[in-house]
């Protein structure tokens, strides 16, 4: 009998302990993680994008998991290498979609996002990590950050207000270049840009090993400023040709090149005056004020990257907000949420605070931010970073 009492007492103590553990363990993450598939180029010409975004997403994962994960479930990103190939991106997307996930991130390049778009017409919810994609309104694909047309608008405004009205531009013949060319045409038709004159425009194939002939024609047109819109190895080819041609004017390019890795790799032939329009994420050191919630989110972003020893460049900025928004949706809706529910939640946000600004998807479907969230930066080789030289929208900062 005494033994039975001891057994019951032990059993009761164990039950109480288990109960207490259950209470105290509430914030502890569940054993099974919630996995989000991410399609990015980890090899090939776009690998500098994919690798930077992978490092950023891992830093975000650490923040999320330290703060309870997704309703107690640990977050995990599952990376798939599309090898910078639209065909490979389609193959991977088909395999991922077959598993019926509610959400998907990627890819990092316009061509890959365009290739994935038809596959997600009925879901999953896909957040493309390239600002150059322009998903159809109401579709299941969204596009990250400030779009390329708005970036071009900010850069052209900066040039015009600095007195550079004779410009030349050069674009690649691929999807990114074609999108940029449409953007130039659109922006130059704005009444405020009536005084802007395009003195020369050139195109090139991204596989070209030299663009010297095109740069000589551009130099001969005597522009006051130049815009070269391409990323990765092709922009290096253009930068080398600029140096060889002796073209010493302000050079603007896409924020797809706003990476520390590229600045280091190209340091021997970077243009003397290199301007990059981008979203409002860079340190602005009191030059202007953003919404307090945006400033707070930027601090979380920089602290997380510092902890992970990741430098905050555009690759980080392109991936942080999309993933953070999906996490917010899943925390609100639960991990059993459908693609339709996640899409509706994000599409309904009118003041979501991200590092790029306040997102309003009612005002800007599929994207949430506009030229109001774009600034122009200049590469400062002495400080080894990008200095913000404009207010949001591209108006030059008055010294």
LINKA-V397894 format. One record per residue. N is the residue number from 0. RES is the residue in one letter. SS is DSSP state (helix for helix, strand for strand, loop for the rest). PHI is phi in radians with two decimals (* if undefined). OMEGA is omega in degrees with one decimal (999 if undefined). Layout:
# LINKA-V397894
N | RES | SS | PHI | OMEGA
N | RES | SS | PHI | OMEGA
This chain:
# LINKA-V397894
0 | X | loop | * | 179.1
1 | X | helix | -1.06 | 178.6
2 | X | helix | -1.12 | -179.6
3 | X | helix | -1.15 | 178.6
4 | X | helix | -1.11 | 179.8
5 | X | helix | -1.09 | -179.9
6 | X | helix | -1.11 | -179.6
7 | X | helix | -1.16 | 179.1
8 | X | helix | -1.12 | 179.0
9 | X | helix | -1.13 | -179.7
10 | X | helix | -1.13 | 179.2
11 | X | helix | -1.11 | 179.6
12 | X | helix | -1.07 | 178.7
13 | X | helix | -1.10 | -179.5
14 | X | helix | -1.12 | 178.9
15 | X | helix | -1.09 | 179.9
16 | X | helix | -1.06 | 179.7
17 | X | helix | -1.08 | 179.0
18 | X | helix | -1.10 | -179.8
19 | X | helix | -1.12 | 178.2
20 | X | helix | -1.07 | 179.6
21 | X | helix | -1.07 | -180.0
22 | X | helix | -1.20 | -176.4
23 | X | helix | -1.22 | -176.5
24 | X | loop | -1.57 | -177.2
25 | X | loop | -0.92 | -178.4
26 | X | loop | -1.33 | -177.7
27 | X | loop | -1.17 | -175.7
28 | X | loop | -1.24 | 178.2
29 | X | strand | -1.15 | -176.4
30 | X | strand | -1.17 | -177.2
31 | X | strand | -1.55 | -178.2
32 | X | strand | -1.33 | 171.5
33 | X | strand | -1.62 | -173.3
34 | X | strand | -1.75 | 174.2
35 | X | strand | -2.08 | 179.8
36 | X | strand | -1.32 | -179.4
37 | X | strand | -2.26 | 177.4
38 | X | strand | -1.78 | -178.9
39 | X | strand | -2.49 | 176.4
40 | X | loop | -1.42 | 177.4
41 | X | loop | -1.69 | 173.7
42 | X | loop | -2.38 | 180.0
43 | X | loop | 1.49 | -173.5
44 | X | loop | -1.10 | -179.0
45 | X | loop | -1.72 | -173.3
46 | X | helix | -1.12 | 178.7
47 | X | helix | -1.10 | 176.5
48 | X | helix | -1.26 | -175.4
49 | X | helix | -1.06 | -178.3
50 | X | helix | -1.19 | 177.6
51 | X | helix | -1.13 | 179.8
52 | X | helix | -1.24 | 176.5
53 | X | helix | -1.08 | 180.0
54 | X | helix | -1.09 | -180.0
55 | X | helix | -1.20 | 179.9
56 | X | helix | -1.10 | 176.7
57 | X | helix | -1.15 | 177.0
58 | X | helix | -1.16 | 177.5
59 | X | helix | -1.13 | 178.6
60 | X | helix | -1.00 | 179.8
61 | X | helix | -1.08 | 179.5
62 | X | helix | -1.13 | -178.7
63 | X | helix | -1.05 | -176.3
64 | X | helix | -1.23 | 176.0
65 | X | helix | -1.27 | -178.9
66 | X | loop | -1.99 | 172.9
67 | X | loop | 1.61 | 179.9
68 | X | loop | 1.09 | 176.0
69 | X | strand | -1.85 | -177.7
70 | X | loop | 0.95 | 177.7
71 | X | loop | 1.52 | -179.6
72 | X | strand | -1.80 | -176.7
73 | X | strand | -1.16 | 177.6
74 | X | strand | -1.55 | 176.0
75 | X | strand | -2.46 | 174.9
76 | X | strand | -1.70 | 178.4
77 | X | strand | -1.91 | -173.0
78 | X | strand | -1.63 | 177.7
79 | X | strand | -2.21 | -177.0
80 | X | strand | -1.50 | 178.0
81 | X | loop | -1.51 | 173.7
82 | X | loop | 1.03 | -178.9
83 | X | loop | 1.08 | -176.6
84 | X | loop | -2.18 | 177.0
85 | X | helix | -1.02 | -179.5
86 | X | helix | -1.12 | 178.5
87 | X | helix | -1.16 | 178.2
88 | X | helix | -1.05 | 178.9
89 | X | helix | -1.13 | 179.5
90 | X | helix | -1.06 | -179.6
91 | X | helix | -1.15 | -179.2
92 | X | helix | -1.04 | 178.5
93 | X | helix | -1.05 | 179.8
94 | X | helix | -1.16 | 179.3
95 | X | helix | -1.16 | -177.9
96 | X | helix | -1.08 | 179.5
97 | X | loop | -1.07 | 178.4
98 | X | loop | -1.45 | 176.5
99 | X | loop | 1.03 | 174.7
100 | X | loop | -1.33 | 177.8
101 | X | loop | -1.45 | -175.6
102 | X | strand | -2.34 | -178.8
103 | X | strand | -2.67 | 174.6
104 | X | strand | -2.03 | 173.5
105 | X | strand | 2.13 | -0.6
106 | X | loop | -1.56 | -175.7
107 | X | loop | -1.77 | -176.8
108 | X | loop | -2.13 | -177.0
109 | X | helix | -0.97 | -175.3
110 | X | helix | -1.03 | -179.5
111 | X | helix | -1.24 | 178.1
112 | X | helix | -1.12 | 177.8
113 | X | helix | -1.10 | 179.9
114 | X | helix | -1.25 | -179.1
115 | X | helix | -1.36 | -172.6
116 | X | helix | -0.86 | -179.0
117 | X | helix | -1.13 | -177.4
118 | X | helix | -1.39 | -175.9
119 | X | helix | -1.97 | -179.9
120 | X | loop | -1.05 | 178.7
121 | X | loop | -1.99 | -176.6
122 | X | loop | 1.81 | 3.6
123 | X | loop | -1.22 | 173.1
124 | X | strand | -1.23 | -175.4
125 | X | strand | -2.06 | 175.9
126 | X | strand | -1.81 | 179.0
127 | X | strand | -1.22 | -176.9
128 | X | loop | -1.66 | 173.5
129 | X | loop | -2.01 | 178.0
130 | X | loop | -1.30 | -177.1
131 | X | loop | -1.39 | 178.0
132 | X | loop | -1.39 | 179.6
133 | X | loop | -2.27 | -177.8
134 | X | loop | -1.08 | 178.4
135 | X | loop | -1.16 | 177.7
136 | X | loop | -0.99 | 178.4
137 | X | loop | 1.47 | -178.5
138 | X | loop | -1.41 | 179.6
139 | X | loop | -1.55 | 177.2
140 | X | strand | -1.86 | 173.8
141 | X | strand | -1.98 | -179.2
142 | X | strand | -2.15 | -171.9
143 | X | loop | -1.35 | 165.5
144 | X | loop | 1.05 | 179.2
145 | X | loop | -1.28 | -175.8
146 | X | loop | -1.26 | -175.4
147 | X | helix | -1.04 | -179.3
148 | X | helix | -1.12 | 177.8
149 | X | helix | -1.20 | 176.7
150 | X | helix | -1.12 | 177.4
151 | X | helix | -1.11 | 178.1
152 | X | helix | -1.02 | -179.9
153 | X | helix | -1.12 | -178.8
154 | X | helix | -1.17 | 179.0
155 | X | helix | -1.10 | 177.1
156 | X | helix | -1.09 | 179.0
157 | X | helix | -1.07 | 179.2
158 | X | helix | -1.01 | -175.2
159 | X | helix | -1.09 | -178.1
160 | X | helix | -1.28 | 173.2
161 | X | loop | -1.59 | 176.7
162 | X | loop | 1.63 | 178.8
163 | X | loop | -1.61 | -175.9
164 | X | loop | -1.87 | 176.4
165 | X | strand | -1.78 | -175.8
166 | X | strand | -2.14 | 173.2
167 | X | strand | -2.18 | 175.6
168 | X | strand | -2.48 | -175.8
169 | X | strand | -2.47 | -178.5
170 | X | strand | -2.27 | 175.5
171 | X | strand | -1.43 | -176.7
172 | X | loop | -1.55 | -179.1
173 | X | loop | -1.49 | -176.2
174 | X | helix | -1.04 | -179.7
175 | X | helix | -1.12 | -179.7
176 | X | helix | -1.17 | 178.7
177 | X | helix | -1.13 | 177.1
178 | X | helix | -1.09 | 179.8
179 | X | helix | -1.11 | -179.6
180 | X | helix | -1.11 | 175.1
181 | X | helix | -1.09 | 178.5
182 | X | helix | -1.11 | 178.0
183 | X | helix | -1.02 | -179.4
184 | X | helix | -1.04 | -178.5
185 | X | helix | -1.13 | -175.9
186 | X | helix | -1.23 | -178.1
187 | X | helix | -1.22 | 177.0
188 | X | loop | -1.46 | 178.7
189 | X | loop | -1.13 | -179.1
190 | X | helix | -0.90 | -178.1
191 | X | helix | -1.12 | -178.2
192 | X | helix | -1.78 | -178.2
193 | X | loop | -1.03 | -177.9
194 | X | loop | -1.42 | -178.6
195 | X | loop | -1.30 | -179.6
196 | X | strand | -2.17 | 175.9
197 | X | strand | -1.54 | -176.7
198 | X | strand | -1.51 | 177.8
199 | X | strand | -2.86 | 173.0
200 | X | strand | -2.36 | -177.6
201 | X | strand | -2.38 | 175.3
202 | X | strand | -2.18 | 176.9
203 | X | strand | -2.66 | 176.4
204 | X | loop | -1.49 | -178.5
205 | X | loop | -0.99 | -179.9
206 | X | loop | -1.57 | 179.2
207 | X | loop | -1.08 | 179.0
208 | X | loop | -1.60 | 178.0
209 | X | loop | -2.60 | 173.8
210 | X | loop | -2.24 | -176.7
211 | X | helix | -1.05 | -178.8
212 | X | helix | -1.09 | 178.9
213 | X | helix | -1.11 | -178.8
214 | X | helix | -1.20 | 176.9
215 | X | helix | -1.14 | 178.0
216 | X | helix | -1.19 | 177.6
217 | X | helix | -1.14 | 178.9
218 | X | helix | -1.06 | -178.8
219 | X | helix | -1.12 | 179.5
220 | X | loop | -1.35 | 176.5
221 | X | loop | 0.97 | 178.2
222 | X | loop | -1.30 | 172.9
223 | X | loop | -1.51 | 178.9
224 | X | strand | -2.70 | -174.0
225 | X | strand | -2.34 | 174.7
226 | X | strand | -2.18 | 178.7
227 | X | strand | -2.06 | -170.6
228 | X | strand | -1.91 | 175.5
229 | X | loop | -2.89 | -178.2
230 | X | loop | -2.27 | 173.0
231 | X | loop | 1.13 | -176.8
232 | X | helix | -1.00 | 179.4
233 | X | helix | -1.04 | 179.9
234 | X | helix | -1.22 | 175.4
235 | X | helix | -1.11 | 177.7
236 | X | helix | -1.06 | 178.9
237 | X | helix | -1.19 | -179.5
238 | X | helix | -1.03 | 178.9
239 | X | helix | -1.12 | 180.0
240 | X | helix | -1.19 | 176.3
241 | X | helix | -1.07 | 179.4
242 | X | helix | -1.11 | -178.7
243 | X | helix | -1.12 | -178.8
244 | X | helix | -1.38 | -178.0
245 | X | loop | 1.24 | 179.3
246 | X | loop | -1.45 | -175.5
247 | X | loop | -1.92 | 176.8
248 | X | loop | -2.37 | 174.9
249 | X | strand | -1.00 | -179.6
250 | X | strand | -2.05 | 176.8
251 | X | strand | -1.90 | 178.3
252 | X | strand | -2.58 | -179.0
253 | X | loop | -1.19 | 177.9
254 | X | helix | -1.26 | 170.3
255 | X | helix | -1.10 | 178.2
256 | X | helix | -1.76 | -176.5
257 | X | loop | -1.48 | 178.7
258 | X | loop | -2.24 | 178.8
259 | X | helix | -1.11 | -179.5
260 | X | helix | -1.07 | 179.9
261 | X | helix | -1.21 | 179.6
262 | X | helix | -1.04 | 177.7
263 | X | helix | -1.22 | -177.8
264 | X | helix | -1.15 | -174.6
265 | X | loop | -1.80 | -170.4
266 | X | loop | -1.02 | -177.3
267 | X | loop | -1.35 | -178.7
268 | X | loop | -2.41 | 175.4
269 | X | loop | -1.21 | 174.4
270 | X | loop | -1.02 | -178.6
271 | X | loop | -1.12 | 179.9
272 | X | loop | -2.13 | -175.4
273 | X | strand | -1.89 | -178.3
274 | X | strand | -1.96 | -179.9
275 | X | strand | -2.32 | 172.9
276 | X | strand | -1.34 | -175.5
277 | X | strand | -2.70 | 175.0
278 | X | strand | -1.30 | -170.0
279 | X | loop | -1.43 | -176.0
280 | X | loop | -1.32 | -173.6
281 | X | loop | -1.12 | 174.7
282 | X | loop | -0.98 | -179.0
283 | X | loop | -2.00 | 166.4
284 | X | loop | 0.82 | 176.0
285 | X | loop | 1.34 | 179.4
286 | X | loop | -1.14 | 173.4
287 | X | loop | -2.75 | -179.1
288 | X | loop | -1.99 | 173.4
289 | X | loop | -1.78 | 175.3
290 | X | loop | -0.94 | -176.1
291 | X | helix | -0.99 | 179.8
292 | X | helix | -1.21 | 177.3
293 | X | helix | -1.21 | 177.7
294 | X | helix | -1.03 | 179.5
295 | X | helix | -1.15 | 178.9
296 | X | helix | -1.14 | 177.6
297 | X | helix | -1.11 | 177.3
298 | X | helix | -1.14 | 176.7
299 | X | helix | -1.03 | -179.8
300 | X | helix | -1.04 | -178.0
301 | X | helix | -1.17 | 178.0
302 | X | helix | -1.11 | -179.5
303 | X | helix | -1.14 | 179.8
304 | X | helix | -1.21 | 176.6
305 | X | helix | -1.06 | -179.9
306 | X | helix | -1.11 | -179.3
307 | X | loop | -1.57 | -178.2
308 | X | loop | 1.03 | 177.3
309 | X | loop | -1.98 | 178.8
310 | X | loop | -1.37 | -176.4
311 | X | loop | -1.48 | 174.2
312 | X | loop | -2.12 | -174.0
313 | X | helix | -1.15 | 178.6
314 | X | helix | -1.07 | 177.6
315 | X | helix | -1.19 | -177.0
316 | X | helix | -1.15 | -178.0
317 | X | helix | -1.24 | -174.0
318 | X | helix | -1.81 | -174.2
319 | X | helix | -1.11 | -174.7
320 | X | helix | -1.10 | 179.1
321 | X | helix | -0.99 | -179.5
322 | X | helix | -1.16 | -179.6
323 | X | helix | -1.13 | 179.4
324 | X | helix | -1.19 | 178.3
325 | X | helix | -1.13 | 177.1
326 | X | helix | -1.06 | 179.2
327 | X | helix | -1.08 | 179.2
328 | X | helix | -1.11 | -177.6
329 | X | helix | -1.23 | 175.7
330 | X | helix | -1.14 | -180.0
331 | X | helix | -1.34 | -172.4
332 | X | helix | -1.62 | -174.7
333 | X | loop | 1.69 | -175.1
334 | X | loop | -1.31 | 175.8
335 | X | loop | -1.63 | -178.2
336 | X | loop | -1.03 | 178.2
337 | X | loop | -1.53 | 176.1
338 | X | helix | -1.02 | 179.7
339 | X | helix | -1.09 | -178.9
340 | X | helix | -1.20 | 179.1
341 | X | helix | -1.13 | 179.9
342 | X | helix | -1.07 | -179.1
343 | X | helix | -1.10 | 179.9
344 | X | helix | -1.09 | -177.4
345 | X | helix | -1.21 | 179.7
346 | X | helix | -1.10 | -179.0
347 | X | loop | -1.55 | -179.0
348 | X | loop | -1.28 | 179.9
349 | X | loop | -2.07 | 177.2
350 | X | loop | -2.68 | 178.6
351 | X | strand | -1.30 | -177.9
352 | X | strand | -1.46 | 175.5
353 | X | strand | -2.17 | 179.7
354 | X | loop | -1.27 | -179.6
355 | X | loop | -1.62 | -179.5
356 | X | strand | 2.35 | 175.5
357 | X | strand | -1.54 | -178.3
358 | X | strand | -1.56 | 175.9
359 | X | loop | -2.26 | -175.9
360 | X | loop | -1.41 | 173.0
361 | X | loop | -1.27 | -179.7
362 | X | loop | -1.36 | -177.5
363 | X | loop | -2.27 | -178.6
364 | X | loop | -1.00 | 175.5
365 | X | loop | 1.26 | -175.6
366 | X | loop | -2.42 | 173.5
367 | X | loop | 1.58 | -178.9
368 | X | loop | -2.23 | -174.5
369 | X | loop | -2.35 | 176.5
370 | X | helix | -1.07 | 175.6
371 | X | helix | -1.09 | -178.4
372 | X | helix | -1.90 | -178.3
373 | X | strand | -1.90 | 174.7
374 | X | strand | -2.26 | 175.6
375 | X | strand | -1.85 | 178.2
376 | X | strand | -2.12 | 175.6
377 | X | strand | -2.22 | 179.4
378 | X | strand | -1.22 | 179.2
379 | X | strand | -1.90 | -176.4
380 | X | loop | -1.13 | -179.6
381 | X | loop | -1.26 | 178.4
382 | X | loop | -1.54 | -179.1
383 | X | loop | 1.01 | 175.8
384 | X | strand | -2.78 | -179.7
385 | X | strand | -1.71 | 176.6
386 | X | strand | -1.59 | 177.4
387 | X | strand | -1.30 | -177.0
388 | X | loop | -2.06 | 177.8
389 | X | strand | -2.40 | 169.3
390 | X | loop | -1.39 | 173.0
391 | X | loop | -0.95 | -175.4
392 | X | loop | 1.60 | 176.1
393 | X | loop | 1.78 | 177.3
394 | X | loop | -1.18 | -176.9
395 | X | strand | -1.01 | 175.9
396 | X | loop | -1.32 | -179.9
397 | X | loop | -1.44 | -178.7
398 | X | loop | -1.40 | 999
